Amino acid sequence: MNHSKTRKWVAIADQETTSVRVYDLDADTFDEGSEVWSFHAPWKNKFQDIRLRRLDGREVLAAACDADYACIVDIETKEVLWSTHEGASNPHSIELLPDGIVAVGATTGMELHFFDLRSPEPSNMQACLGPHDFHGLLYDPHLDRLWAWGDTDLQLLKVERAEGGIRYTVEAVYTIEDRWGHDLQPVLGSGGKKLWLTNHRAVLQFDTDTRTFSEDYPGAELISRPDTKAIGNYSDGTVISMVPDAGFLPWTSYAIRVFTPGEAGFTFRDIPIPGRASYKCRVWTAEYGG
């Protein structure tokens, strides 16, 4: 089953059952009937970030979990291809770069760790970049750079192999006044030119050409909600997001919200997830942006 060809699937990081679950977005309820794939963590760590990526011609799940854990899992076989317990303190974001470098960002200690999957012994390098955490990471194929989002800063990093390990360079930093930056995802359909960003107050977009933040985008009056933990969109303009309802943990929710564009503007509906406390929801595509 080719997950990357399906544009209307959504994945959730279910912290109640320590699993990743993928559902058909057209369902009225996310349950066993609408579930199309799942992966249960044998180590019982809570998933904190998930995304679909490709590695050596196969589709993989890239996941960051609590207790300093991160892993790469084969979608078809569900085999754990790579894992580490050195994913920094409280990993909240993960990205698999096309060349086989894994970046794991943490919310504690301002740590960003890099791992080289092409190395016989995947190397690890810790970087403490300023006074902020790393809640969001995203590779930009148009710039061949890594975006890193945390607290008030959006950083643009050049990541490359070098003698002795992996080298990074901070090429730019873009700062806003509002604190507690959280999620970072591509705005699909923007030609790779825009990013979604969330913080404690709002959902924003960032233009990678003009390098400016904006809260003026289609549907913003509905989509922008305080404390949004996850955001993303499909190529047809449909947007998904998650705001905690504290039904299981203070940061999880038993529903996601779907915003649908129409001639009169956006409308929304909530899809319940009974017994599945979501921390992140993800548009289930292996594309970095486009």
Secondary structure in CASP SS format (residue, H / E / C, confidence):
PFRMAT SS
TARGET T0000
AUTHOR 0000-0000-0000
METHOD secondary structure of the structure
MODEL  1
M C 1.00
N C 1.00
H H 1.00
S H 1.00
K H 1.00
T C 1.00
R C 1.00
K C 1.00
W E 1.00
V E 1.00
A E 1.00
I E 1.00
A E 1.00
D E 1.00
Q C 1.00
E C 1.00
T C 1.00
T C 1.00
S E 1.00
V E 1.00
R E 1.00
V E 1.00
Y E 1.00
D E 1.00
L C 1.00
D C 1.00
A C 1.00
D C 1.00
T C 1.00
F C 1.00
D C 1.00
E C 1.00
G C 1.00
S C 1.00
E E 1.00
V E 1.00
W E 1.00
S E 1.00
F E 1.00
H E 1.00
A C 1.00
P C 1.00
W C 1.00
K C 1.00
N C 1.00
K C 1.00
F E 1.00
Q E 1.00
D E 1.00
I E 1.00
R E 1.00
L E 1.00
R E 1.00
R E 1.00
L E 1.00
D C 1.00
G C 1.00
R E 1.00
E E 1.00
V E 1.00
L E 1.00
A E 1.00
A E 1.00
A E 1.00
C E 1.00
D C 1.00
A C 1.00
D C 1.00
Y E 1.00
A E 1.00
C E 1.00
I E 1.00
V E 1.00
D E 1.00
I C 1.00
E C 1.00
T C 1.00
K C 1.00
E C 1.00
V E 1.00
L E 1.00
W E 1.00
S E 1.00
T E 1.00
H C 1.00
E C 1.00
G C 1.00
A C 1.00
S E 1.00
N E 1.00
P E 1.00
H E 1.00
S E 1.00
I E 1.00
E E 1.00
L E 1.00
L C 1.00
P C 1.00
D C 1.00
G C 1.00
I E 1.00
V E 1.00
A E 1.00
V E 1.00
G E 1.00
A E 1.00
T E 1.00
T E 1.00
G C 1.00
M C 1.00
E E 1.00
L E 1.00
H E 1.00
F E 1.00
F E 1.00
D E 1.00
L C 1.00
R C 1.00
S C 1.00
P C 1.00
E C 1.00
P C 1.00
S C 1.00
N E 1.00
M E 1.00
Q E 1.00
A E 1.00
C E 1.00
L C 1.00
G C 1.00
P C 1.00
H C 1.00
D C 1.00
F C 1.00
H C 1.00
G E 1.00
L E 1.00
L E 1.00
Y E 1.00
D E 1.00
P C 1.00
H C 1.00
L C 1.00
D C 1.00
R E 1.00
L E 1.00
W E 1.00
A E 1.00
W E 1.00
G E 1.00
D E 1.00
T C 1.00
D E 1.00
L E 1.00
Q E 1.00
L E 1.00
L E 1.00
K E 1.00
V E 1.00
E E 1.00
R E 1.00
A E 1.00
E C 1.00
G C 1.00
G E 1.00
I E 1.00
R E 1.00
Y E 1.00
T E 1.00
V E 1.00
E E 1.00
A E 1.00
V E 1.00
Y E 1.00
T E 1.00
I C 1.00
E C 1.00
D C 1.00
R C 1.00
W C 1.00
G E 1.00
H C 1.00
D C 1.00
L E 1.00
Q E 1.00
P E 1.00
V C 1.00
L C 1.00
G C 1.00
S C 1.00
G C 1.00
G C 1.00
K C 1.00
K E 1.00
L E 1.00
W E 1.00
L E 1.00
T E 1.00
N C 1.00
H C 1.00
R C 1.00
A C 1.00
V E 1.00
L E 1.00
Q E 1.00
F E 1.00
D E 1.00
T C 1.00
D C 1.00
T C 1.00
R C 1.00
T E 1.00
F E 1.00
S E 1.00
E C 1.00
D C 1.00
Y C 1.00
P C 1.00
G C 1.00
A H 1.00
E H 1.00
L H 1.00
I H 1.00
S C 1.00
R C 1.00
P C 1.00
D C 1.00
T C 1.00
K C 1.00
A E 1.00
I E 1.00
G E 1.00
N E 1.00
Y C 1.00
S C 1.00
D C 1.00
G C 1.00
T C 1.00
V E 1.00
I E 1.00
S E 1.00
M E 1.00
V C 1.00
P C 1.00
D C 1.00
A C 1.00
G C 1.00
F C 1.00
L C 1.00
P C 1.00
W C 1.00
T C 1.00
S E 1.00
Y C 1.00
A E 1.00
I E 1.00
R E 1.00
V E 1.00
F E 1.00
T E 1.00
P E 1.00
G E 1.00
E C 1.00
A C 1.00
G E 1.00
F E 1.00
T E 1.00
F E 1.00
R E 1.00
D E 1.00
I E 1.00
P E 1.00
I C 1.00
P C 1.00
G C 1.00
R C 1.00
A C 1.00
S E 1.00
Y E 1.00
K E 1.00
C E 1.00
R E 1.00
V E 1.00
W C 1.00
T C 1.00
A C 1.00
E C 1.00
Y C 1.00
G C 1.00
G C 1.00
END
